[in-house]
Amino acid sequence: MEISHAVHPASLRPGSLVGPWRLLGLIAQGAQGVVFRVEHSVQPETGPFALKLALRPNDPCFALEIELLSRTVHSNVPRLHDSGRWSSPSGAEYPFFVMDFVEGLPLYSWARLQTRRPRELLRVLAQAASAIQAVHAAGGLHRDIKGDHLLVRPEDGRTVLVGFGSCTYRGAPMLTRQVEHPGTPEYQSPQSQLHQWRHRRHTGARYESTPSDDLYALGVTAYRLATGRYPLIAEDVGTDDDIEDYFSHFPEIVPADALVQLSPELARWIRQMLIVEPEERGTVAEVATGMSLASINEGPEADQPIIAKMPLRPTGPATMIVDSLDDLPWRKKLKNMTMWALIGAGGAGLLAMRPHEPPAAPAEYAQAAEAPAQEAFPSNLGEAALAQPLVTLEYRPHNGITAPLPSEPLPGQRHPPCQGPQIEINGACWYVLGNASPPCGAFAYEWRKRCYVPVGAPPRPSNTGER
């Protein structure tokens, strides 16, 4: 019997029953659903599972996720075990489904915890591509490929694709009515961004996602995994009057191997996935096979640590380097419009697009050539990293002795890339409180049986002319 004190999915407590599944604890909460660690109430020895429960009654998005997971059978994709509906005391029905429980770290967090080498990255990315290939072979599209949706299991290094909340499949009912596309803006393909710009005033225009969009998003993921940042744009950014001309040629991306020392094969595959023309990117199957073979056959250079190269210099007076496509004038205009994006992280939900941190000045890439090379993912954290200020973070203590880690960044919290001992969770940077375990108190948050405090955003540079 289900426990009567729970009136909403997010308020269910350990011990509650959802169908035959007993809740053991909260894993995560997103805009669309909440995920619990569960066991079967009759056969608990079968092991823990993950149960995702909708936050809205009769949410139609869950039917898409359940259907695609049922079609996709692959070692790098969680297996679907059950689905049904949970009836709240009010009579509202919330869909749920049960899948494999994956004990793993999000891809970027995993990379920051150890010295990364090209061979290991090729292996992990090949597994990710293989999982995406299985989704495509089942007639589906993930539509939100990114590091947060790739979990690396520490015991065997297996990469598992999760976060199917934005997915669709061939013949699926149309749920997206907005011109804005499911997924995360930083990972959208040139074709998706072009469609958004051209149809920014036509709310009925619908973009038809393709397998190549998932492949491009994997390319962005690989670039950030290798360099620690989103793809850099080296281009004449022009003026607002030239915005329409940006789509006659998509801005050139600074190659990942211009920022860090990569093996030839890893650099080549990252470049290929980020090619503007979809037909030149190839297929996910080709990428999966190619990177898998490269992880086995590439020479000793693939075993060297990924080391940062000398900072880049602008190539001419009309060229500058910007942090991402979002820093180009047309993207700023697009973001300043009343625009909404469907996001994943446990499901699709409506979230206003917000400006990112200000881009670093081009002078950042013109430091002295004598600067020593650094590891892209240092394994030694150091005292300096621990001394980063929290003064810019504005948040209040939560109510109660413990609270789950928020699904979105807090006001004033640092956004990725996170540094040093910081850990990226749900699109924000956090410090783990040593070996502390829940209850975490009024100023910390619980996630996977650990306690975390938010990292404040770095303060803006002071004006040296002021006194």
C-alpha positions as CSV (number, residue, x, y, z in Angstrom):
1,M,0.0,0.0,0.0
2,E,1.3,3.5,-0.8
3,I,2.0,5.8,2.0
4,S,-0.7,8.4,2.4
5,H,1.5,11.3,3.6
6,A,3.0,11.8,0.1
7,V,0.8,14.2,-1.9
8,H,3.3,15.0,-4.6
9,P,6.1,12.9,-6.3
10,A,8.8,15.2,-5.0
11,S,7.6,14.6,-1.4
12,L,7.8,10.8,-1.4
13,R,10.0,9.5,1.4
14,P,12.2,6.5,1.6
15,G,10.0,3.4,2.3
16,S,7.2,4.7,0.1
17,L,5.9,2.3,-2.6
18,V,5.4,3.3,-6.2
19,G,3.7,0.2,-7.7
20,P,5.8,-2.7,-6.5
21,W,8.9,-0.6,-6.0
22,R,10.2,0.6,-2.6
23,L,12.0,3.9,-2.5
24,L,15.5,3.8,-1.0
25,G,16.5,7.4,-1.6
26,L,16.6,10.4,-3.9
27,I,19.1,10.4,-6.8
28,A,18.2,13.6,-8.6
29,Q,15.4,15.9,-9.5
30,G,15.0,17.7,-12.8
31,A,12.4,19.9,-14.4
32,Q,10.4,17.0,-15.7
33,G,10.8,14.2,-13.2
34,V,12.4,13.0,-10.0
35,V,14.6,9.9,-9.9
36,F,14.8,7.6,-6.9
37,R,17.0,4.6,-6.0
38,V,14.6,1.7,-5.5
39,E,14.3,-2.0,-4.9
40,H,11.6,-4.5,-5.7
41,S,9.4,-4.9,-2.6
42,V,9.0,-8.6,-3.2
43,Q,12.4,-9.4,-4.6
44,P,14.9,-6.9,-3.0
45,E,17.8,-9.3,-3.8
46,T,17.5,-8.5,-7.5
47,G,19.5,-5.3,-6.7
48,P,18.9,-1.6,-6.8
49,F,17.2,0.1,-9.7
50,A,16.4,3.7,-10.7
51,L,12.8,4.9,-10.8
52,K,11.9,8.1,-12.6
53,L,8.6,9.6,-11.6
54,A,6.9,12.5,-13.5
55,L,6.4,15.7,-11.6
56,R,3.3,16.6,-13.7
57,P,0.2,14.3,-13.9
58,N,-0.2,12.4,-17.2
59,D,3.0,13.9,-18.6
60,P,3.1,12.8,-22.3
61,C,6.9,13.2,-22.5
62,F,7.2,10.0,-20.4
63,A,5.6,7.9,-23.0
64,L,8.3,8.9,-25.5
65,E,11.1,8.1,-23.1
66,I,9.5,4.7,-22.1
67,E,9.0,3.8,-25.8
68,L,12.5,4.6,-26.9
69,L,14.2,2.9,-23.9
70,S,12.1,-0.2,-24.6
71,R,13.4,-0.2,-28.2
72,T,17.0,0.3,-27.3
73,V,19.0,-2.7,-26.0
74,H,22.6,-1.9,-25.5
75,S,25.3,-2.3,-22.8
76,N,25.8,1.5,-22.7
77,V,22.1,2.4,-22.3
78,P,20.1,1.7,-19.1
79,R,17.7,-1.2,-19.6
80,L,14.0,-0.6,-19.1
81,H,12.5,-2.9,-16.4
82,D,9.0,-1.6,-15.7
83,S,6.6,1.3,-16.2
84,G,3.2,2.3,-14.8
85,R,1.4,5.0,-13.0
86,W,1.4,6.2,-9.4
87,S,-1.8,7.5,-8.0
88,S,-1.5,10.3,-5.5
89,P,-3.9,10.6,-2.6
90,S,-5.6,13.4,-4.6
91,G,-6.3,11.0,-7.4
92,A,-3.8,12.5,-9.8
93,E,-1.9,9.9,-11.8
94,Y,1.9,10.3,-12.5
95,P,3.7,8.1,-15.0
96,F,6.9,6.3,-13.9
97,F,9.4,3.9,-15.3
98,V,12.1,1.7,-13.8
99,M,15.5,1.2,-15.4
100,D,19.0,0.1,-14.5
101,F,20.6,1.9,-11.6
102,V,23.9,3.4,-12.8
103,E,26.5,4.3,-10.1
104,G,28.7,6.7,-12.0
105,L,30.1,10.2,-12.3
106,P,29.1,12.7,-15.0
107,L,31.7,12.7,-17.7
108,Y,33.3,16.1,-17.0
109,S,33.4,15.5,-13.3
110,W,35.0,12.1,-13.9
111,A,37.7,13.7,-16.1
112,R,38.6,16.3,-13.5
113,L,39.3,13.7,-10.9
114,Q,42.3,12.1,-12.7
115,T,44.9,12.8,-15.3
116,R,43.3,12.3,-18.7
117,R,45.1,10.7,-21.6
118,P,43.9,10.6,-25.3
119,R,43.6,6.8,-25.3
120,E,41.2,6.9,-22.4
121,L,39.1,9.7,-23.9
122,L,38.9,7.8,-27.2
123,R,37.7,4.7,-25.3
124,V,35.0,6.7,-23.4
125,L,33.8,8.6,-26.4
126,A,33.7,5.5,-28.5
127,Q,31.3,3.9,-25.9
128,A,29.2,7.1,-26.0
129,A,29.0,7.0,-29.8
130,S,28.1,3.3,-29.7
131,A,25.2,4.1,-27.3
132,I,24.0,6.9,-29.6
133,Q,24.3,4.5,-32.5
134,A,22.0,2.1,-30.7
135,V,19.4,4.8,-30.2
136,H,19.5,5.8,-33.8
137,A,19.3,2.1,-34.9
138,A,16.1,1.9,-32.8
139,G,14.6,4.8,-34.9
140,G,15.2,7.4,-32.1
141,L,17.1,10.6,-31.4
142,H,18.4,11.6,-28.0
143,R,18.4,15.3,-28.7
144,D,20.3,16.3,-25.5
145,I,23.8,14.7,-25.8
146,K,26.2,16.3,-23.3
147,G,28.6,15.5,-20.5
148,D,25.9,15.5,-17.8
149,H,24.1,12.7,-19.6
150,L,27.1,10.4,-19.9
151,L,27.9,8.6,-16.7
152,V,31.3,6.8,-16.2
153,R,31.2,3.9,-13.8
154,P,34.3,3.9,-11.6
155,E,34.5,0.2,-11.2
156,D,34.9,-0.7,-14.9
157,G,35.0,2.6,-16.8
158,R,31.9,1.9,-18.7
159,T,30.2,4.9,-20.2
160,V,26.4,4.9,-19.9
161,L,24.0,7.3,-21.8
162,V,21.2,8.7,-19.7
163,G,18.9,11.7,-19.8
164,F,16.4,10.7,-22.4
165,G,13.9,13.4,-21.4
166,S,14.2,15.3,-24.7
167,C,14.2,12.2,-26.9
168,T,11.9,11.4,-29.8
169,Y,11.6,8.5,-32.3
170,R,10.3,7.9,-35.8
171,G,6.5,8.2,-35.7
172,A,6.3,9.8,-32.3
173,P,3.5,12.3,-31.6
174,M,4.5,15.9,-31.8
175,L,5.0,17.5,-28.4
176,T,7.3,20.4,-29.1
177,R,5.3,23.4,-30.2
178,Q,7.9,26.1,-29.8
179,V,10.5,27.1,-32.4
180,E,13.2,26.6,-29.7
181,H,14.6,23.1,-29.7
182,P,14.9,20.5,-27.1
183,G,18.3,20.1,-25.6
184,T,21.1,22.4,-24.4
185,P,21.9,25.5,-26.5
186,E,25.7,25.1,-26.3
187,Y,25.5,21.7,-27.9
188,Q,23.1,22.6,-30.8
189,S,24.3,22.1,-34.3
190,P,24.8,24.9,-36.8
191,Q,21.6,23.8,-38.6
192,S,19.6,24.0,-35.4
193,Q,21.0,27.4,-34.6
194,L,20.3,28.6,-38.1
195,H,16.7,27.5,-37.9
196,Q,16.2,29.2,-34.6
197,W,17.5,32.5,-36.0
198,R,15.6,32.4,-39.3
199,H,12.3,31.5,-37.6
200,R,12.8,33.5,-34.4
201,R,9.5,35.3,-35.1
202,H,7.5,32.3,-36.3
203,T,6.3,30.4,-33.3
204,G,4.9,27.6,-35.5
205,A,8.1,26.7,-37.3
206,R,9.4,23.3,-36.2
207,Y,12.9,22.0,-36.6
208,E,13.3,18.4,-37.6
209,S,16.2,17.0,-35.7
210,T,18.5,14.5,-37.4
211,P,21.1,11.9,-36.2
212,S,23.8,14.4,-37.3
213,D,22.6,16.8,-34.6
214,D,23.3,14.2,-31.9
215,L,26.7,13.6,-33.5
216,Y,27.5,17.4,-33.5
217,A,26.6,17.5,-29.8
218,L,28.9,14.6,-29.1
219,G,31.6,16.6,-30.9
220,V,31.0,19.6,-28.5
221,T,31.1,17.1,-25.6
222,A,34.4,15.7,-26.9
223,Y,35.9,19.2,-27.3
224,R,35.0,20.2,-23.8
225,L,36.2,16.9,-22.4
226,A,39.6,17.4,-24.1
227,T,40.1,21.1,-23.5
228,G,38.0,21.9,-20.4
229,R,35.9,24.4,-22.3
230,Y,33.2,24.8,-25.0
231,P,34.4,25.2,-28.6
232,L,36.2,28.6,-29.1
233,I,35.3,30.7,-32.1
234,A,38.1,32.5,-34.0
235,E,36.3,34.7,-36.4
236,D,35.7,38.3,-37.5
237,V,32.7,38.9,-35.4
238,G,31.6,42.1,-37.3
239,T,28.8,44.2,-36.2
240,D,25.1,43.8,-35.7
241,D,24.5,44.9,-39.2
242,D,26.2,41.8,-40.4
243,I,24.2,39.3,-38.4
244,E,22.4,37.8,-41.4
245,D,25.8,37.2,-43.1
246,Y,26.9,34.9,-40.3
247,F,24.9,32.1,-41.8
248,S,26.5,32.3,-45.2
249,H,29.4,30.7,-43.4
250,F,29.4,29.4,-39.9
251,P,32.1,30.8,-37.7
252,E,35.4,28.9,-37.6
253,I,36.1,26.9,-34.5
254,V,39.6,26.9,-33.0
255,P,40.7,23.2,-33.2
256,A,40.9,21.4,-29.9
257,D,44.6,20.5,-30.6
258,A,45.4,24.2,-30.8
259,L,44.5,24.5,-27.1
260,V,45.9,21.2,-25.7
261,Q,48.2,18.5,-26.8
262,L,46.2,15.7,-28.2
263,S,47.0,12.5,-30.1
264,P,46.4,12.8,-33.9
265,E,43.4,10.5,-33.9
266,L,41.6,12.1,-31.1
267,A,42.1,15.6,-32.6
268,R,40.9,14.3,-36.0
269,W,37.7,12.8,-34.7
270,I,36.8,15.9,-32.7
271,R,37.3,18.0,-35.8
272,Q,35.2,15.7,-37.9
273,M,32.2,15.7,-35.5
274,L,32.3,19.5,-35.5
275,I,32.3,20.0,-39.3
276,V,29.5,22.4,-40.3
277,E,28.1,20.3,-43.2
278,P,26.2,17.4,-41.7
279,E,27.0,15.0,-44.6
280,E,30.7,15.6,-44.0
281,R,30.5,14.6,-40.3
282,G,29.8,11.0,-41.2
283,T,27.6,8.8,-39.1
284,V,27.7,7.9,-35.4
285,A,28.5,4.3,-36.4
286,E,31.6,5.4,-38.3
287,V,32.7,7.6,-35.4
288,A,32.1,4.8,-32.9
289,T,34.1,2.3,-34.9
290,G,36.9,4.8,-35.7
291,M,37.4,6.0,-32.1
292,S,37.3,2.4,-30.8
293,L,40.0,1.3,-33.2
294,A,42.1,4.4,-32.5
295,S,41.9,3.7,-28.7
296,I,43.5,0.3,-29.4
297,N,45.9,1.0,-32.3
298,E,47.1,4.5,-31.8
299,G,50.8,4.9,-30.8
300,P,52.4,6.0,-27.5
301,E,51.4,9.6,-28.0
302,A,47.9,8.5,-27.0
303,D,49.2,7.7,-23.5
304,Q,50.7,11.1,-22.8
305,P,48.8,13.4,-20.4
306,I,46.7,16.1,-22.0
307,I,48.7,19.2,-21.6
308,A,47.6,22.8,-22.2
309,K,49.5,24.5,-25.1
310,M,50.5,28.1,-25.2
311,P,47.6,30.5,-25.1
312,L,46.3,31.5,-28.6
313,R,46.9,34.9,-30.1
314,P,44.5,36.7,-32.4
315,T,45.6,36.3,-36.0
316,G,44.9,39.8,-37.2
317,P,43.2,43.1,-36.3
318,A,39.8,41.9,-37.6
319,T,39.8,38.6,-35.7
320,M,39.1,37.9,-32.1
321,I,38.6,34.8,-30.1
322,V,35.3,34.4,-28.2
323,D,34.4,31.8,-25.7
324,S,31.5,30.3,-27.6
325,L,28.9,30.8,-30.2
326,D,26.7,32.5,-27.6
327,D,29.2,35.4,-27.5
328,L,28.7,36.3,-31.2
329,P,26.4,39.3,-31.9
330,W,23.6,37.3,-33.5
331,R,23.5,34.8,-30.7
332,K,23.3,37.7,-28.1
333,K,20.4,39.1,-30.0
334,L,18.7,35.7,-30.1
335,K,19.2,35.3,-26.4
336,N,17.8,38.8,-25.6
337,M,14.5,37.9,-27.3
338,T,11.7,36.2,-25.4
339,M,13.0,32.7,-26.0
340,W,12.6,29.5,-24.2
341,A,14.4,26.2,-24.5
342,L,13.3,22.7,-23.6
343,I,16.0,21.2,-21.4
344,G,16.8,17.7,-20.2
345,A,18.6,16.6,-17.0
346,G,15.9,14.1,-16.1
347,G,13.5,15.5,-18.6
348,A,12.3,18.4,-20.7
349,G,11.1,21.5,-18.9
350,L,10.6,25.2,-19.8
351,L,13.4,27.4,-18.6
352,A,14.2,31.0,-19.7
353,M,17.5,31.3,-21.5
354,R,19.8,33.3,-19.3
355,P,23.1,35.1,-20.2
356,H,26.3,33.2,-19.6
357,E,29.3,34.5,-17.8
358,P,31.0,37.4,-19.6
359,P,33.6,36.0,-22.1
360,A,37.2,36.3,-21.3
361,A,39.0,39.2,-22.9
362,P,41.1,38.3,-25.9
363,A,44.2,39.3,-23.9
364,E,43.8,36.1,-22.0
365,Y,45.2,34.3,-25.1
366,A,48.2,36.6,-25.5
367,Q,50.2,35.8,-22.4
368,A,54.0,35.5,-22.5
369,A,55.4,32.5,-24.4
370,E,57.5,31.6,-21.4
371,A,54.3,30.5,-19.5
372,P,54.8,26.9,-18.4
373,A,52.5,24.2,-19.9
374,Q,49.8,22.9,-17.6
375,E,47.8,19.8,-17.3
376,A,44.3,20.2,-18.8
377,F,42.9,18.2,-15.8
378,P,45.4,18.5,-12.9
379,S,45.3,15.7,-10.5
380,N,46.8,17.7,-7.6
381,L,44.3,20.2,-6.3
382,G,46.5,22.4,-4.2
383,E,45.7,24.9,-1.5
384,A,45.2,27.8,-3.9
385,A,42.2,26.1,-5.4
386,L,40.6,25.6,-2.0
387,A,40.9,29.3,-1.2
388,Q,38.5,30.5,-4.0
389,P,36.1,33.1,-2.6
390,L,32.4,32.4,-2.1
391,V,31.5,36.1,-1.5
392,T,29.6,36.6,-4.7
393,L,27.1,33.8,-4.0
394,E,23.7,34.9,-2.9
395,Y,21.6,32.2,-1.3
396,R,19.7,31.7,1.9
397,P,19.7,28.7,4.2
398,H,17.1,26.1,3.2
399,N,14.5,24.9,5.6
400,G,15.2,21.7,7.5
401,I,18.2,19.8,8.5
402,T,18.9,18.5,5.0
403,A,17.8,19.2,1.4
404,P,18.4,17.6,-2.0
405,L,20.9,19.3,-4.3
406,P,19.0,21.8,-6.5
407,S,18.4,20.8,-10.2
408,E,19.5,24.3,-11.3
409,P,22.3,26.7,-10.3
410,L,21.5,28.9,-7.3
411,P,21.6,32.7,-7.9
412,G,25.2,33.8,-8.1
413,Q,26.5,30.3,-8.2
414,R,29.4,29.5,-10.5
415,H,28.7,27.9,-13.9
416,P,31.0,25.4,-15.6
417,P,33.8,25.1,-16.3
418,C,34.5,24.3,-12.6
419,Q,38.1,24.5,-11.3
420,G,40.3,22.6,-9.0
421,P,38.4,20.6,-6.4
422,Q,35.1,21.9,-7.6
423,I,32.6,19.3,-9.0
424,E,30.0,20.0,-11.7
425,I,26.5,18.8,-10.8
426,N,23.3,19.9,-12.6
427,G,25.0,22.7,-14.5
428,A,26.7,24.3,-11.4
429,C,29.9,24.1,-9.4
430,W,30.0,22.6,-5.9
431,Y,32.5,21.8,-3.2
432,V,32.1,18.4,-1.4
433,L,32.3,18.8,2.4
434,G,35.1,16.3,3.0
435,N,33.7,13.1,4.4
436,A,30.6,14.6,5.8
437,S,27.4,12.6,5.3
438,P,23.7,13.6,5.6
439,P,22.0,15.2,7.3
440,C,24.0,18.2,5.9
441,G,22.6,21.1,7.9
442,A,21.0,24.3,6.7
443,F,23.8,25.6,4.5
444,A,24.7,22.4,2.6
445,Y,22.8,20.1,0.2
446,E,22.7,16.3,-0.1
447,W,23.5,14.4,-3.3
448,R,24.3,10.7,-3.5
449,K,24.9,10.4,0.2
450,R,27.4,13.3,0.3
451,C,27.1,16.9,1.4
452,Y,27.9,19.8,-0.9
453,V,28.1,23.6,-0.7
454,P,27.8,25.9,-3.7
455,V,30.7,27.7,-5.3
456,G,30.2,31.4,-5.8
457,A,30.7,32.9,-9.3
458,P,34.1,34.7,-9.7
459,P,33.9,38.4,-9.0
460,R,34.0,40.8,-11.9
461,P,37.3,42.5,-12.6
462,S,37.7,45.7,-10.8
463,N,38.1,49.0,-12.7
464,T,41.7,50.0,-12.1
465,G,40.8,53.6,-12.9
466,E,38.5,53.9,-9.9
467,R,39.8,54.9,-6.5
